[in-house]
Amino acid sequence: MDGAKSWDRVRLRLQAELSEEVFNSWFARVSLEEVTTGVVRLSVPTLFLKGWIKSHYYDRLLQLWQEEISAIVRVDIVQRSALRVVPAPAQKAEARPARPEQAGFADHTSDRFAGSPLDPRLTFDSFCEGRSNDVAARAARAVAAAPEGSAPVYNPLYIHAGVGLGKTHLLQAIAHQARITDPRRRVLYLTVERFAFQFVSSLREKSALDFKEKLRSIDILLIDDMQFLTGRSVQQEFCHMLNALLDNARQVVVAADRSPADLEGIDERVCSRLKGGVVIGMATPDLAMRRDILNTRLRSARERNPSLDISEPVLDYVAQTVATNGRDLDGALNRLICRADFSDGPITMDIAEFAIADLVGAREPRRIRIEDIQKVVARHYNVSKHDLLSARRTRTIVRPRQIAMYLAKTMTPRSFPEIGKRFGGRDHTTVLHAVRKIEGMVSEDQTLAQEIELLKRMIQD
């Protein structure tokens, strides 16, 4: 069996099924260790990544491998540090204290539990404000400017928006400005992945008490990518930390790609505390704001290259056609800047159209939730959502429930155990049976197949 070639094909299929961002986030660092009789062994660098892939993509990985090698019955995912012994360096290098802008923590805080890196460019000065984000920006500025010892006004402050709309920018701007306002203030910016990694590491190193004390002693906690919080023990520790900080009047700011009410798989106690604070959403920038973003980025680029010349009509074209988010606008402008650097003539409209063709009209696909599926199926079959989650076994309930489970598996990346949990705590084998049952019926019953296609369109609308 040529496992390497099979793994290449599995990766290509995953990459085709998932967005580039999702694939790079979860599978770019996955390596094939070996393929033995019936077993594939993959390795990842962190426990967090191992747990996430097992809980969200295991079923699909196993299916893809079985399509490559029918004898495969199991996919093992292990942490690489558990596989390889890293040799100790011959001489211990002199330790260098991390700068605050590198570590994301104040000077006097131990580097052992350092935060996620801060980008020095992400400040309030470089943040473009408009109608779509002015409330969130003003709230963030108020948090950063609050004098030490004053009671937090917005606590917790929860900012949610789609990809590339400025959530991370605002959180890091708070960190930068809060330290300018009062250098003694203990400020920590953490992604949820970093928090989970540090918590698991502290358990492994038997330093959990130090970890908890350090986090609960900070003045401003900034948590990014809240939607990725997973794992029961990690969520419990996050809940305890959140309660301790809020109860002691310490400022907490959280960012995610959806509102607290739409977080899936997050402990209800955590969601309740988040919903009890100030929740602010940010929308897609309008035309005027997109033009302002381009002007700001172009001024910054001209500081490095004063001869850079991109005409106003070209900038207008980019602002009008790249209507998704600020990150896509940055990408479009960077392409034009690159072409301007390596060409003798001006950037014409034809050059601009060619350079950003793949960004024009791009739209972020709507994210389907299991709750959306349950709601549409229940309404279509005239049953309640409570019936779908109940233990009732009547035919009028069982069939819609099986269809809802089938749609949950085919329209979301959720695993069988996760879907079972959302359907009244059912076992994953129940979900597997329902999916196979409906798959078999769809192949034989054209009416049912058309009905399910109708349900899919209703869910996607």
LINBELTA-V348729 format. One record per residue. N is the residue number from 1. RES is the residue in one letter. NEAR is the number of other ideal C-beta (glycine too) atoms within 8 Angstrom. Layout:
# LINBELTA-V348729
n:N res:RES near:NEAR
n:N res:RES near:NEAR
This chain:
# LINBELTA-V348729
n:1 res:M near:5
n:2 res:D near:5
n:3 res:G near:11
n:4 res:A near:7
n:5 res:K near:7
n:6 res:S near:13
n:7 res:W near:10
n:8 res:D near:8
n:9 res:R near:9
n:10 res:V near:12
n:11 res:R near:9
n:12 res:L near:8
n:13 res:R near:9
n:14 res:L near:14
n:15 res:Q near:10
n:16 res:A near:6
n:17 res:E near:6
n:18 res:L near:10
n:19 res:S near:6
n:20 res:E near:7
n:21 res:E near:7
n:22 res:V near:8
n:23 res:F near:12
n:24 res:N near:8
n:25 res:S near:7
n:26 res:W near:12
n:27 res:F near:12
n:28 res:A near:7
n:29 res:R near:7
n:30 res:V near:11
n:31 res:S near:8
n:32 res:L near:12
n:33 res:E near:8
n:34 res:E near:7
n:35 res:V near:12
n:36 res:T near:6
n:37 res:T near:4
n:38 res:G near:7
n:39 res:V near:11
n:40 res:V near:12
n:41 res:R near:12
n:42 res:L near:13
n:43 res:S near:13
n:44 res:V near:14
n:45 res:P near:8
n:46 res:T near:8
n:47 res:L near:8
n:48 res:F near:11
n:49 res:L near:12
n:50 res:K near:12
n:51 res:G near:10
n:52 res:W near:11
n:53 res:I near:15
n:54 res:K near:9
n:55 res:S near:10
n:56 res:H near:11
n:57 res:Y near:11
n:58 res:Y near:12
n:59 res:D near:8
n:60 res:R near:10
n:61 res:L near:13
n:62 res:L near:11
n:63 res:Q near:8
n:64 res:L near:11
n:65 res:W near:13
n:66 res:Q near:9
n:67 res:E near:6
n:68 res:E near:9
n:69 res:I near:10
n:70 res:S near:5
n:71 res:A near:6
n:72 res:I near:14
n:73 res:V near:5
n:74 res:R near:8
n:75 res:V near:12
n:76 res:D near:8
n:77 res:I near:10
n:78 res:V near:12
n:79 res:Q near:11
n:80 res:R near:10
n:81 res:S near:7
n:82 res:A near:5
n:83 res:L near:8
n:84 res:R near:5
n:85 res:V near:3
n:86 res:V near:5
n:87 res:P near:4
n:88 res:A near:4
n:89 res:P near:6
n:90 res:A near:3
n:91 res:Q near:4
n:92 res:K near:4
n:93 res:A near:5
n:94 res:E near:4
n:95 res:A near:4
n:96 res:R near:4
n:97 res:P near:5
n:98 res:A near:9
n:99 res:R near:6
n:100 res:P near:11
n:101 res:E near:8
n:102 res:Q near:8
n:103 res:A near:12
n:104 res:G near:14
n:105 res:F near:13
n:106 res:A near:12
n:107 res:D near:5
n:108 res:H near:4
n:109 res:T near:13
n:110 res:S near:6
n:111 res:D near:9
n:112 res:R near:7
n:113 res:F near:12
n:114 res:A near:10
n:115 res:G near:11
n:116 res:S near:9
n:117 res:P near:7
n:118 res:L near:14
n:119 res:D near:6
n:120 res:P near:7
n:121 res:R near:5
n:122 res:L near:12
n:123 res:T near:11
n:124 res:F near:11
n:125 res:D near:4
n:126 res:S near:10
n:127 res:F near:12
n:128 res:C near:10
n:129 res:E near:7
n:130 res:G near:11
n:131 res:R near:6
n:132 res:S near:11
n:133 res:N near:14
n:134 res:D near:9
n:135 res:V near:7
n:136 res:A near:14
n:137 res:A near:12
n:138 res:R near:8
n:139 res:A near:13
n:140 res:A near:16
n:141 res:R near:10
n:142 res:A near:10
n:143 res:V near:15
n:144 res:A near:12
n:145 res:A near:8
n:146 res:A near:11
n:147 res:P near:7
n:148 res:E near:8
n:149 res:G near:3
n:150 res:S near:6
n:151 res:A near:4
n:152 res:P near:10
n:153 res:V near:6
n:154 res:Y near:10
n:155 res:N near:11
n:156 res:P near:14
n:157 res:L near:15
n:158 res:Y near:16
n:159 res:I near:17
n:160 res:H near:14
n:161 res:A near:12
n:162 res:G near:8
n:163 res:V near:8
n:164 res:G near:9
n:165 res:L near:14
n:166 res:G near:12
n:167 res:K near:14
n:168 res:T near:9
n:169 res:H near:10
n:170 res:L near:14
n:171 res:L near:15
n:172 res:Q near:14
n:173 res:A near:14
n:174 res:I near:15
n:175 res:A near:14
n:176 res:H near:14
n:177 res:Q near:13
n:178 res:A near:14
n:179 res:R near:12
n:180 res:I near:6
n:181 res:T near:10
n:182 res:D near:8
n:183 res:P near:7
n:184 res:R near:6
n:185 res:R near:12
n:186 res:R near:12
n:187 res:V near:14
n:188 res:L near:14
n:189 res:Y near:12
n:190 res:L near:14
n:191 res:T near:10
n:192 res:V near:13
n:193 res:E near:9
n:194 res:R near:10
n:195 res:F near:13
n:196 res:A near:13
n:197 res:F near:11
n:198 res:Q near:11
n:199 res:F near:13
n:200 res:V near:11
n:201 res:S near:8
n:202 res:S near:13
n:203 res:L near:8
n:204 res:R near:6
n:205 res:E near:6
n:206 res:K near:6
n:207 res:S near:8
n:208 res:A near:9
n:209 res:L near:6
n:210 res:D near:10
n:211 res:F near:12
n:212 res:K near:11
n:213 res:E near:8
n:214 res:K near:12
n:215 res:L near:12
n:216 res:R near:11
n:217 res:S near:6
n:218 res:I near:13
n:219 res:D near:9
n:220 res:I near:16
n:221 res:L near:13
n:222 res:L near:14
n:223 res:I near:13
n:224 res:D near:13
n:225 res:D near:11
n:226 res:M near:13
n:227 res:Q near:10
n:228 res:F near:9
n:229 res:L near:13
n:230 res:T near:10
n:231 res:G near:9
n:232 res:R near:5
n:233 res:S near:7
n:234 res:V near:13
n:235 res:Q near:13
n:236 res:Q near:9
n:237 res:E near:10
n:238 res:F near:11
n:239 res:C near:12
n:240 res:H near:9
n:241 res:M near:12
n:242 res:L near:12
n:243 res:N near:9
n:244 res:A near:9
n:245 res:L near:14
n:246 res:L near:12
n:247 res:D near:6
n:248 res:N near:7
n:249 res:A near:7
n:250 res:R near:12
n:251 res:Q near:12
n:252 res:V near:14
n:253 res:V near:16
n:254 res:V near:11
n:255 res:A near:15
n:256 res:A near:14
n:257 res:D near:9
n:258 res:R near:8
n:259 res:S near:10
n:260 res:P near:11
n:261 res:A near:6
n:262 res:D near:7
n:263 res:L near:13
n:264 res:E near:8
n:265 res:G near:5
n:266 res:I near:10
n:267 res:D near:8
n:268 res:E near:6
n:269 res:R near:7
n:270 res:V near:13
n:271 res:C near:12
n:272 res:S near:8
n:273 res:R near:13
n:274 res:L near:14
n:275 res:K near:10
n:276 res:G near:6
n:277 res:G near:12
n:278 res:V near:9
n:279 res:V near:10
n:280 res:I near:11
n:281 res:G near:9
n:282 res:M near:12
n:283 res:A near:8
n:284 res:T near:9
n:285 res:P near:13
n:286 res:D near:9
n:287 res:L near:8
n:288 res:A near:7
n:289 res:M near:13
n:290 res:R near:13
n:291 res:R near:11
n:292 res:D near:10
n:293 res:I near:13
n:294 res:L near:13
n:295 res:N near:9
n:296 res:T near:10
n:297 res:R near:11
n:298 res:L near:12
n:299 res:R near:8
n:300 res:S near:9
n:301 res:A near:11
n:302 res:R near:9
n:303 res:E near:6
n:304 res:R near:5
n:305 res:N near:8
n:306 res:P near:5
n:307 res:S near:4
n:308 res:L near:11
n:309 res:D near:7
n:310 res:I near:11
n:311 res:S near:8
n:312 res:E near:5
n:313 res:P near:7
n:314 res:V near:13
n:315 res:L near:13
n:316 res:D near:9
n:317 res:Y near:11
n:318 res:V near:15
n:319 res:A near:12
n:320 res:Q near:7
n:321 res:T near:10
n:322 res:V near:13
n:323 res:A near:8
n:324 res:T near:10
n:325 res:N near:12
n:326 res:G near:11
n:327 res:R near:8
n:328 res:D near:12
n:329 res:L near:15
n:330 res:D near:10
n:331 res:G near:9
n:332 res:A near:13
n:333 res:L near:14
n:334 res:N near:8
n:335 res:R near:10
n:336 res:L near:16
n:337 res:I near:12
n:338 res:C near:8
n:339 res:R near:11
n:340 res:A near:11
n:341 res:D near:8
n:342 res:F near:5
n:343 res:S near:8
n:344 res:D near:2
n:345 res:G near:4
n:346 res:P near:5
n:347 res:I near:12
n:348 res:T near:8
n:349 res:M near:8
n:350 res:D near:6
n:351 res:I near:11
n:352 res:A near:13
n:353 res:E near:10
n:354 res:F near:7
n:355 res:A near:10
n:356 res:I near:14
n:357 res:A near:7
n:358 res:D near:5
n:359 res:L near:11
n:360 res:V near:9
n:361 res:G near:5
n:362 res:A near:9
n:363 res:R near:5
n:364 res:E near:8
n:365 res:P near:5
n:366 res:R near:5
n:367 res:R near:5
n:368 res:I near:9
n:369 res:R near:9
n:370 res:I near:11
n:371 res:E near:8
n:372 res:D near:9
n:373 res:I near:15
n:374 res:Q near:13
n:375 res:K near:9
n:376 res:V near:11
n:377 res:V near:14
n:378 res:A near:14
n:379 res:R near:7
n:380 res:H near:9
n:381 res:Y near:10
n:382 res:N near:4
n:383 res:V near:9
n:384 res:S near:6
n:385 res:K near:8
n:386 res:H near:6
n:387 res:D near:12
n:388 res:L near:16
n:389 res:L near:8
n:390 res:S near:8
n:391 res:A near:4
n:392 res:R near:7
n:393 res:R near:5
n:394 res:T near:6
n:395 res:R near:5
n:396 res:T near:8
n:397 res:I near:13
n:398 res:V near:10
n:399 res:R near:9
n:400 res:P near:15
n:401 res:R near:12
n:402 res:Q near:11
n:403 res:I near:13
n:404 res:A near:14
n:405 res:M near:15
n:406 res:Y near:14
n:407 res:L near:14
n:408 res:A near:14
n:409 res:K near:12
n:410 res:T near:6
n:411 res:M near:9
n:412 res:T near:9
n:413 res:P near:6
n:414 res:R near:10
n:415 res:S near:11
n:416 res:F near:12
n:417 res:P near:9
n:418 res:E near:11
n:419 res:I near:15
n:420 res:G near:13
n:421 res:K near:8
n:422 res:R near:10
n:423 res:F near:15
n:424 res:G near:7
n:425 res:G near:5
n:426 res:R near:9
n:427 res:D near:6
n:428 res:H near:11
n:429 res:T near:7
n:430 res:T near:11
n:431 res:V near:16
n:432 res:L near:9
n:433 res:H near:8
n:434 res:A near:12
n:435 res:V near:13
n:436 res:R near:8
n:437 res:K near:10
n:438 res:I near:14
n:439 res:E near:9
n:440 res:G near:8
n:441 res:M near:9
n:442 res:V near:10
n:443 res:S near:6
n:444 res:E near:5
n:445 res:D near:7
n:446 res:Q near:5
n:447 res:T near:6
n:448 res:L near:10
n:449 res:A near:10
n:450 res:Q near:8
n:451 res:E near:8
n:452 res:I near:13
n:453 res:E near:8
n:454 res:L near:8
n:455 res:L near:13
n:456 res:K near:10
n:457 res:R near:8
n:458 res:M near:9
n:459 res:I near:12
n:460 res:Q near:7
n:461 res:D near:4
